[in-house]
Amino acid sequence: MVHRTIQICSSYKALHAEFQFIRKISKRNGYTSNFVDSIIQRQLNLKYERPAPVPPTLSTDTVVSKIPCLGKESQVYGKLVTSAVAKQYPLKKVRIVYDVADRIGRNFKNKDAVPDELKAGVVYEATCSQCNNSYIEQSCRHLKTRINEHLSDQKTFLPQPLKMPASNKKKKKNSQNPIPLYNGPITRLRTGKPPSSSIKLYKDDIDELLKQTTIKLKNDQPPVPKSAISKHYIKTHHTFTKNDFSTITPGRVKNIKNIIIFIIDVIQHRTAPL
């Protein structure tokens, strides 16, 4: 009630009248006047008296100092540094870190070297082993994937070797007790199936069937070369292999502008590309 009275009343006269009303009600309920006055005084102090200013606390900064680890001498030197800083700059805190120059990890490689075929984003060159013409390009994918695409496109224009059909003749097993041949009529009791009906075709019938049949090729249109290597094969009949590809840039290339400048510089110092 006291806090509500202090917040609502806009004048000291109204505030005094409300305090007298609170004292009268508290006395009827059995509260002493000293107890009610102490509560009113405490609420007024919280409202009108300013809190005591709190002095600002001084913050300390931590400074990391790296010292080469040379044994006991380094520990003595670190203690001298911390004691000197504590005397001259009490707000500074020095943290000593002992560093070792020769680490075991420096003598070993953390990761195996990535082969050129598994590198991505490189500029590669394909050189013909017969005419020394070169083809330069950049690929964002693995070099192995791009090489396989070139060779597979070149394979479509290579002469395909003739494949002999595999013989499906099964070797007869030599059994010690051969089954005697049956020369009687073929019935359903022996085969489980009705006897097959035979159809006789004469030469005139076969010629008539051949005239009615049409042969449709799978690829009516000739294939179109998609790679410069395929175009080079069509022009010169020179084939490329996986050994004819090599990377020019050692690492990954991300900037397209740098790629274009690099390719132009390479072309100027080499023979013309395909």
C-alpha positions, 0 to 999 in steps of 0.5 A: 500500500505504501509503494502504491501511494508513493507512485500514484500521489502527485502532490505532497498534500495528497501523499500525507493524507494517504499516509494518515489513512494507512496509519489509521487502518494499520492501527485498527488491524493491530499494527504499532505506529513505529512499525508502520512509520519504519515501512513508510520511511524505507519506501521513501528512502528507496524513492528519493535517496540516490544509492551510494556510488560504487567505485569502478573496479580496475580490470587486468589485461593478460599478455601472452609471452612466448619463450623458447624452451631451453630447459631450466634457464627458460623457467628462470627467465620466465619468472624474472619477466613475470616479477618485473611486470608485476612490479612495474605494471600491476594491472598487467598479467603475463602468461608465459608459454614455452615454445619448442622450435624443433617439433616431431610433426615437422619431420612427417607429413600429416596427409598424403599427397593428392594425386593429379588425377584426383585434383579438382579445379586445375588447368590440364593439357593433352599433348598428342604423342604423334604430332605434338599438338596440345589441347589446354582446358580448365575443369572444376571436377576431378581430372580423372573424370574429365579424362574419362569423358574425353576418352569415351567420346573418342572411343565412339569414333574408333573402329570397333573390333568384330566380336565372335559369338560365344559358343553355348555348347555344353560339354557332355559329361562322360557317365560310367552308366549311360542311359539307353536310348528310347526309340519309341514314340514321344508321348506326354507320359515321358516328357510331361508336355504335349508333342510339339507341332512342326511347321514346314516352310518352303523357299518361296514362303521364306523369300516372301517373309524377307521382303516384308521385313525391314531392318532398322538401324539403332543409330541412323545418324552419325555421331557428333564429336563433343570433345576436341580430342575426338575432332583431332582423331577425325582429322588426323587419326591420332589417338590419345591415352591417359598418359598424354594428359598432364596438369599445368597448375599445381593447386586449385584454381578458384578465380576465373580471371586468373585462369583466363590470363594463365591459359593465354600466357601458356598458349602464347609460349606453346604451339597452337591448341587443337 
